[in-house]
Amino acid sequence: MYPLWLSHFTATSAIGHGLQPTLDALRQQRGGLASCAFDTVDLATFIGEVAGVDEVQLPAHLSDFDCRNNRLALLGLMQDGFAQAVNAASQKYGAQRVGVFIGTSTSGILQTELAYRRRDPASAALPADFVYGGTHNTFSVADFARRYFKLTGPAVVVSSACSSSAKVFASARRMIAAGLIDAALVGGVDSLCLTTLYGFNSLGLISAQPCRPFDVARDGISIGEAAAFALLERRPEQTDENTVLLLGVGESSDAYHMSSPHPEGLGARMAMQEALRMAGLNAADIDYINLHGTATPSNDAAEAKAVAALFGSGTPCSSTKGATGHTLGAAGSLEAVICALALQHGLLPGGVNTQQPDSTLPLDYLLKNREQAVSYVLSNSFGFGGTNCSLVFGRDKSEGY
């Protein structure tokens, strides 16, 4: 694979709007989880809610797309000059040569939940102002983004549970490699809703306290929300120390169980192996692994077995979900941006909330931040049904600095 350049990127989550607040939170090991007070939810759990989403206003001509998910998407797109970068790419390559690839799991399902509360008492009909296609429909967020930027290239939503917005990097890479597009807006957006909170609770997967990935006493996830994006282009001729490249993508589907991972992490291992192979790297070359790390007993154990089988116990790793919560379909892109920050700033983020790493999981799990030169990082995203994706990012060392 020829490397692709993350020419611009941004992230908005419970730990901050944009790159600098996100970096500050990582450096301070400050988490964004708080006791759940979302809408009418009555659950003893913690969530990673993004501040200010309800105040976002969509342009009037895109009012049919108005829902929490698309407001969160717009909030994210407005950070770090990212929208301006997309517009510049459209001018440079042509609107038809910029693709849109976004991952989500529940899209704007909250809008449907709210609409059900306003059903006609006699007929039970949904309210006339409810627009399914622009809100609840999974494609909504990509359709909103392409219309917002007036892009006419391919537009795709990937909805593969928690690997969704990691897999969009693979989808975009294939279209660029095929010569169909020259640049791609990739990312992930997932917003809080009752379906995920009560749904994961019904599965017994939600913790009553801030989640503790890889902790000996871990007992479940904390759900969060986020919008994270990157602009992918071909590698430039001139690079510098801040140039971040997508070097490898690995995908697998072990289909072991509807909601549980393969106990030995078979699919996870296959995804990591393929990402390394595509990047032309060995396991020993990776300086840091951003683990999927959901903080459930089975998921963390399976991932630890897969990582240990490939990397041994010496590669520094952590899960940043203790800070952001598990942002579901947005997790892959959010953690890709965190990996980009790790490369640019030489920061290996320690896992927030984890106090005593599980000694039965043979990993070099970071409890405190570590500062060092970072050349290559790997990010894991694994979803229900065994849909797995691993990404390798690196700094360009071939030329330019």
VOPA-543286 format. One record per residue (C-alpha): residue number from 1; residue in one letter; y, z, x. Coordinates in Angstrom, 2 decimals. Layout:
BEGIN
> nr,rest,Y,Z,X
> NUM,a,Y,Z,X
...
***
This chain:
BEGIN
> nr,rest,Y,Z,X
> 1,m,0.00,0.00,0.00
> 2,y,3.47,-0.80,1.21
> 3,p,5.73,2.25,0.79
> 4,l,8.23,2.49,-2.04
> 5,w,11.60,4.16,-1.61
> 6,l,12.81,6.96,-3.86
> 7,s,16.37,5.74,-3.57
> 8,h,17.61,8.36,-6.06
> 9,f,15.98,11.26,-7.83
> 10,t,16.92,14.23,-9.97
> 11,a,15.36,17.12,-11.88
> 12,t,16.44,19.36,-14.74
> 13,s,14.30,22.34,-15.69
> 14,a,14.51,26.04,-16.42
> 15,i,15.56,26.68,-12.81
> 16,g,18.59,24.39,-12.97
> 17,h,20.31,21.16,-13.91
> 18,g,20.16,18.79,-10.96
> 19,l,19.08,18.90,-7.34
> 20,q,21.37,21.55,-5.85
> 21,p,20.63,24.25,-8.46
> 22,t,16.94,23.39,-8.19
> 23,l,17.02,23.68,-4.41
> 24,d,18.98,26.94,-4.59
> 25,a,16.40,28.42,-6.98
> 26,l,13.54,27.37,-4.70
> 27,r,15.25,28.85,-1.67
> 28,q,15.90,32.12,-3.50
> 29,q,12.43,32.08,-5.09
> 30,r,14.18,32.54,-8.41
> 31,g,12.17,31.71,-11.48
> 32,g,13.43,30.46,-14.81
> 33,l,10.88,31.99,-17.18
> 34,a,12.07,34.26,-19.98
> 35,s,10.58,35.95,-23.01
> 36,c,10.00,33.39,-25.74
> 37,a,12.79,33.19,-28.31
> 38,f,12.42,29.51,-29.15
> 39,d,13.07,28.46,-32.73
> 40,t,10.77,30.42,-35.10
> 41,v,7.99,30.99,-32.56
> 42,d,6.46,34.44,-32.82
> 43,l,4.33,34.73,-29.69
> 44,a,4.25,37.29,-26.91
> 45,t,4.72,34.85,-24.06
> 46,f,7.24,33.55,-21.55
> 47,i,8.70,30.05,-21.51
> 48,g,10.83,27.86,-19.26
> 49,e,13.59,26.72,-21.60
> 50,v,16.34,24.39,-20.37
> 51,a,19.82,25.61,-21.18
> 52,g,22.26,23.38,-23.02
> 53,v,19.87,20.87,-24.61
> 54,d,21.11,21.51,-28.14
> 55,e,24.70,20.72,-27.10
> 56,v,23.85,17.23,-25.78
> 57,q,25.10,14.40,-27.99
> 58,l,23.52,10.95,-27.90
> 59,p,25.77,7.89,-28.18
> 60,a,26.41,6.96,-31.81
> 61,h,24.60,3.62,-31.54
> 62,l,21.45,5.48,-30.44
> 63,s,21.53,8.09,-33.21
> 64,d,18.07,7.04,-34.44
> 65,f,16.72,8.53,-31.19
> 66,d,18.28,11.95,-31.72
> 67,c,15.72,14.67,-31.02
> 68,r,15.28,17.47,-28.50
> 69,n,13.17,15.32,-26.19
> 70,n,15.71,12.53,-25.91
> 71,r,18.61,14.95,-25.61
> 72,l,16.76,16.58,-22.72
> 73,a,16.15,13.13,-21.24
> 74,l,19.86,12.30,-21.41
> 75,l,20.78,15.67,-19.89
> 76,g,18.47,14.91,-16.98
> 77,l,19.70,11.36,-16.52
> 78,m,23.30,12.60,-16.25
> 79,q,22.62,14.70,-13.14
> 80,d,23.20,13.76,-9.48
> 81,g,24.72,10.37,-10.22
> 82,f,21.34,9.11,-11.36
> 83,a,22.61,7.12,-14.33
> 84,q,25.09,5.35,-12.09
> 85,a,22.27,4.50,-9.67
> 86,v,20.23,2.93,-12.47
> 87,n,23.22,0.89,-13.59
> 88,a,23.78,-0.25,-10.01
> 89,a,20.14,-1.32,-9.74
> 90,s,20.49,-3.28,-12.96
> 91,q,23.51,-5.07,-11.54
> 92,k,21.74,-5.73,-8.23
> 93,y,18.40,-6.98,-9.53
> 94,g,19.14,-7.99,-13.11
> 95,a,18.41,-6.00,-16.26
> 96,q,15.10,-7.81,-16.72
> 97,r,13.91,-6.83,-13.22
> 98,v,14.17,-3.05,-13.67
> 99,g,11.24,-1.39,-15.40
> 100,v,11.10,1.93,-17.25
> 101,f,8.02,4.14,-16.84
> 102,i,8.15,7.61,-18.38
> 103,g,5.49,10.23,-18.96
> 104,t,5.43,12.62,-21.91
> 105,s,2.80,14.50,-23.87
> 106,t,4.43,15.48,-27.15
> 107,s,7.59,13.34,-27.12
> 108,g,9.86,14.37,-30.03
> 109,i,7.25,16.11,-32.14
> 110,l,9.67,18.99,-32.73
> 111,q,11.70,16.61,-34.88
> 112,t,8.69,16.17,-37.15
> 113,e,8.15,19.91,-37.28
> 114,l,11.75,20.35,-38.39
> 115,a,11.43,17.52,-40.91
> 116,y,8.40,19.16,-42.52
> 117,r,10.54,22.17,-43.32
> 118,r,12.81,19.89,-45.36
> 119,r,10.18,18.09,-47.40
> 120,d,11.02,17.32,-51.00
> 121,p,9.73,20.30,-53.04
> 122,a,8.43,18.01,-55.79
> 123,s,6.97,15.02,-53.94
> 124,a,6.49,16.59,-50.48
> 125,a,8.16,13.49,-49.03
> 126,l,9.76,13.79,-45.62
> 127,p,13.57,13.65,-45.60
> 128,a,15.16,10.21,-45.63
> 129,d,17.01,10.83,-42.36
> 130,f,13.78,11.42,-40.42
> 131,v,13.17,8.51,-38.02
> 132,y,9.62,8.64,-36.72
> 133,g,9.92,5.62,-34.43
> 134,g,12.93,6.94,-32.56
> 135,t,11.81,10.54,-32.24
> 136,h,8.16,11.54,-32.68
> 137,n,6.66,8.23,-31.54
> 138,t,5.38,8.54,-27.98
> 139,f,7.27,5.40,-26.89
> 140,s,10.55,6.88,-28.08
> 141,v,11.75,8.25,-24.74
> 142,a,11.21,4.97,-22.83
> 143,d,12.77,2.98,-25.66
> 144,f,15.77,5.32,-25.63
> 145,a,16.16,5.04,-21.85
> 146,r,15.94,1.25,-21.73
> 147,r,18.42,0.88,-24.59
> 148,y,20.76,3.42,-23.02
> 149,f,20.83,1.43,-19.76
> 150,k,20.57,-1.98,-21.50
> 151,l,17.45,-2.81,-19.50
> 152,t,15.20,-5.65,-20.63
> 153,g,12.28,-5.33,-18.19
> 154,p,8.90,-3.75,-18.93
> 155,a,9.05,-0.35,-20.61
> 156,v,6.02,1.91,-20.68
> 157,v,5.17,5.46,-21.69
> 158,v,2.14,7.14,-20.18
> 159,s,0.72,9.98,-22.24
> 160,s,-2.25,11.40,-20.36
> 161,a,-1.52,15.09,-20.88
> 162,c,-0.37,16.92,-17.76
> 163,s,-0.83,13.98,-15.38
> 164,s,1.47,11.72,-17.42
> 165,s,4.55,11.62,-15.23
> 166,a,2.59,11.44,-11.99
> 167,k,0.71,8.38,-13.26
> 168,v,3.97,6.56,-14.00
> 169,f,4.43,6.22,-10.22
> 170,a,1.16,4.31,-10.12
> 171,s,2.11,2.10,-13.08
> 172,a,5.46,1.24,-11.52
> 173,r,3.90,0.59,-8.12
> 174,r,1.48,-1.93,-9.60
> 175,m,4.25,-3.85,-11.37
> 176,i,6.43,-3.96,-8.26
> 177,a,3.43,-5.08,-6.18
> 178,a,2.68,-7.81,-8.72
> 179,g,6.24,-9.11,-8.39
> 180,l,7.08,-8.47,-12.03
> 181,i,9.99,-6.14,-11.25
> 182,d,12.11,-5.14,-8.27
> 183,a,12.92,-1.56,-9.21
> 184,a,11.65,1.09,-11.60
> 185,l,13.07,4.07,-13.38
> 186,v,10.14,6.49,-13.34
> 187,g,10.01,10.03,-14.64
> 188,g,8.81,12.55,-17.14
> 189,v,10.29,14.33,-20.13
> 190,d,8.62,16.98,-22.25
> 191,s,10.39,19.47,-24.47
> 192,l,9.46,22.70,-26.16
> 193,c,7.92,22.53,-29.61
> 194,l,5.77,24.67,-31.88
> 195,t,2.76,22.40,-31.51
> 196,t,2.28,23.09,-27.81
> 197,l,3.15,26.78,-27.96
> 198,y,0.85,27.59,-30.85
> 199,g,-1.72,25.01,-29.74
> 200,f,-2.19,26.44,-26.26
> 201,n,-2.15,29.92,-27.74
> 202,s,-5.04,28.94,-30.05
> 203,l,-6.99,27.88,-26.96
> 204,g,-6.41,31.29,-25.40
> 205,l,-4.53,29.73,-22.49
> 206,i,-1.10,31.37,-22.78
> 207,s,-0.20,34.41,-20.73
> 208,a,1.75,37.31,-22.18
> 209,q,3.73,37.55,-18.94
> 210,p,5.27,35.04,-16.51
> 211,c,2.39,32.96,-15.19
> 212,r,0.85,33.84,-11.81
> 213,p,-0.81,30.78,-10.27
> 214,f,-3.78,31.54,-8.00
> 215,d,-3.28,35.28,-8.45
> 216,v,-6.40,37.43,-8.68
> 217,a,-5.12,38.61,-12.09
> 218,r,-3.96,35.21,-13.40
> 219,d,-4.56,34.90,-17.12
> 220,g,-2.85,31.81,-18.46
> 221,i,0.10,29.44,-18.49
> 222,s,3.77,29.72,-19.31
> 223,i,5.01,26.60,-21.06
> 224,g,8.23,25.02,-19.90
> 225,e,10.25,21.87,-20.46
> 226,a,11.89,19.45,-18.03
> 227,a,13.33,16.02,-17.39
> 228,a,12.83,14.57,-13.92
> 229,f,13.42,11.02,-12.70
> 230,a,13.26,8.81,-9.64
> 231,l,14.44,5.27,-8.95
> 232,l,11.77,3.35,-7.04
> 233,e,12.72,0.39,-4.88
> 234,r,11.20,-1.39,-1.91
> 235,r,11.71,0.31,1.45
> 236,p,15.13,-0.52,2.91
> 237,e,15.55,-2.05,6.34
> 238,q,17.63,0.90,7.52
> 239,t,16.41,4.44,6.95
> 240,d,17.50,7.92,7.93
> 241,e,16.14,11.45,7.95
> 242,n,16.65,11.78,4.19
> 243,t,14.64,8.68,3.27
> 244,v,11.73,9.69,1.01
> 245,l,8.88,7.25,0.47
> 246,l,5.98,7.07,-1.95
> 247,l,3.09,6.39,0.41
> 248,g,-0.05,6.86,-1.65
> 249,v,-1.32,7.22,-5.20
> 250,g,-4.76,8.40,-6.24
> 251,e,-6.07,8.35,-9.80
> 252,s,-9.40,9.40,-11.26
> 253,s,-10.95,10.36,-14.57
> 254,d,-13.90,12.71,-14.39
> 255,a,-14.18,13.09,-18.21
> 256,y,-16.11,16.30,-17.70
> 257,h,-14.80,18.13,-20.76
> 258,m,-12.11,17.79,-23.42
> 259,s,-9.97,20.58,-22.01
> 260,s,-11.72,22.07,-18.95
> 261,p,-11.77,20.60,-15.44
> 262,h,-14.95,19.80,-13.58
> 263,p,-15.94,23.21,-12.14
> 264,e,-16.20,21.81,-8.60
> 265,g,-12.96,19.82,-8.95
> 266,l,-14.78,16.49,-8.61
> 267,g,-12.08,14.33,-10.20
> 268,a,-9.31,16.19,-8.40
> 269,r,-11.00,15.60,-5.08
> 270,m,-11.42,11.88,-5.81
> 271,a,-7.73,11.54,-6.66
> 272,m,-6.62,13.29,-3.48
> 273,q,-8.99,11.21,-1.35
> 274,e,-7.67,7.96,-2.82
> 275,a,-4.04,9.03,-2.32
> 276,l,-4.73,9.80,1.35
> 277,r,-6.63,6.53,1.82
> 278,m,-3.80,4.48,0.31
> 279,a,-1.25,6.29,2.48
> 280,g,-3.34,5.68,5.60
> 281,l,-3.37,9.40,6.37
> 282,n,-5.93,12.05,7.16
> 283,a,-6.06,15.42,5.45
> 284,a,-4.75,17.03,8.65
> 285,d,-1.54,14.99,8.38
> 286,i,-0.41,16.72,5.19
> 287,d,2.11,19.50,5.82
> 288,y,2.24,20.91,2.28
> 289,i,0.41,20.58,-1.03
> 290,n,2.18,21.16,-4.32
> 291,l,-0.77,22.34,-6.37
> 292,h,-1.24,21.61,-10.05
> 293,g,-1.68,25.39,-10.28
> 294,t,-1.52,26.17,-14.00
> 295,a,-2.52,29.85,-13.56
> 296,t,-5.58,29.66,-15.78
> 297,p,-8.75,31.06,-14.19
> 298,s,-10.81,27.86,-14.42
> 299,n,-8.12,25.32,-13.47
> 300,d,-6.98,27.15,-10.36
> 301,a,-10.57,27.79,-9.24
> 302,a,-11.57,24.15,-9.66
> 303,e,-8.48,22.87,-7.84
> 304,a,-8.99,25.35,-5.01
> 305,k,-12.55,24.08,-4.49
> 306,a,-11.37,20.49,-4.40
> 307,v,-8.53,21.25,-1.97
> 308,a,-10.72,23.36,0.31
> 309,a,-13.38,20.64,0.43
> 310,l,-10.84,18.14,1.77
> 311,f,-8.29,20.22,3.65
> 312,g,-10.11,23.42,4.55
> 313,s,-8.11,26.61,4.31
> 314,g,-5.28,25.82,6.71
> 315,t,-2.90,23.55,4.79
> 316,p,0.06,25.45,3.28
> 317,c,0.18,25.12,-0.48
> 318,s,1.71,26.64,-3.59
> 319,s,2.30,26.03,-7.27
> 320,t,5.91,25.88,-8.44
> 321,k,4.91,26.44,-12.06
> 322,g,5.51,30.16,-11.58
> 323,a,9.20,29.24,-11.38
> 324,t,9.50,26.37,-13.85
> 325,g,6.61,27.01,-16.20
> 326,h,4.09,24.29,-16.94
> 327,t,6.23,21.41,-18.14
> 328,l,3.17,19.47,-19.34
> 329,g,3.92,15.73,-19.41
> 330,a,6.99,16.23,-17.20
> 331,a,5.19,18.27,-14.54
> 332,g,4.18,15.36,-12.31
> 333,s,7.70,14.02,-11.89
> 334,l,9.31,17.45,-11.66
> 335,e,6.98,18.41,-8.85
> 336,a,7.41,15.02,-7.18
> 337,v,11.14,15.77,-6.97
> 338,i,10.37,19.23,-5.58
> 339,c,8.21,17.55,-2.93
> 340,a,11.09,15.20,-2.09
> 341,l,13.36,18.21,-1.61
> 342,a,10.72,19.83,0.60
> 343,l,10.71,16.73,2.81
> 344,q,14.48,16.48,3.05
> 345,h,15.13,20.17,3.66
> 346,g,12.05,21.34,5.56
> 347,l,11.24,23.88,2.86
> 348,l,7.75,24.88,1.78
> 349,p,8.36,26.83,-1.44
> 350,g,6.53,30.10,-1.94
> 351,g,4.80,30.65,-5.26
> 352,v,6.93,32.70,-7.66
> 353,n,5.27,35.60,-9.55
> 354,t,2.02,35.47,-7.59
> 355,q,1.49,38.84,-5.95
> 356,q,-2.12,38.93,-4.74
> 357,p,-3.77,35.56,-4.14
> 358,d,-7.36,35.40,-5.32
> 359,s,-9.45,36.00,-2.20
> 360,t,-12.30,33.93,-3.62
> 361,l,-10.09,30.84,-3.46
> 362,p,-9.91,29.82,0.23
> 363,l,-6.38,28.45,0.44
> 364,d,-3.31,29.10,2.57
> 365,y,-1.32,30.01,-0.53
> 366,l,2.34,30.70,0.26
> 367,l,3.87,33.82,-1.22
> 368,k,7.09,33.42,0.75
> 369,n,9.10,30.34,1.64
> 370,r,8.36,28.72,4.94
> 371,e,10.89,26.58,6.80
> 372,q,9.56,23.89,9.12
> 373,a,9.73,20.17,9.73
> 374,v,7.87,18.39,6.94
> 375,s,6.61,14.82,7.32
> 376,y,4.00,14.39,4.57
> 377,v,3.36,16.21,1.31
> 378,l,0.81,15.81,-1.48
> 379,s,1.42,16.62,-5.14
> 380,n,-1.38,17.20,-7.66
> 381,s,-1.25,16.67,-11.42
> 382,f,-4.38,17.10,-13.52
> 383,g,-4.64,16.80,-17.28
> 384,f,-6.94,17.50,-20.21
> 385,g,-9.99,15.28,-20.35
> 386,g,-10.14,14.99,-16.57
> 387,t,-7.23,12.60,-16.08
> 388,n,-6.13,13.23,-12.51
> 389,c,-3.37,11.92,-10.27
> 390,s,-2.32,12.79,-6.72
> 391,l,0.78,11.47,-4.98
> 392,v,1.58,11.39,-1.25
> 393,f,5.22,11.35,-0.21
> 394,g,6.61,11.15,3.29
> 395,r,9.64,10.59,5.44
> 396,d,9.90,7.16,7.04
> 397,k,9.17,7.50,10.75
> 398,s,8.68,3.83,11.50
> 399,e,12.30,3.00,12.26
> 400,g,15.88,3.97,11.78
> 401,y,16.01,7.48,13.28
***
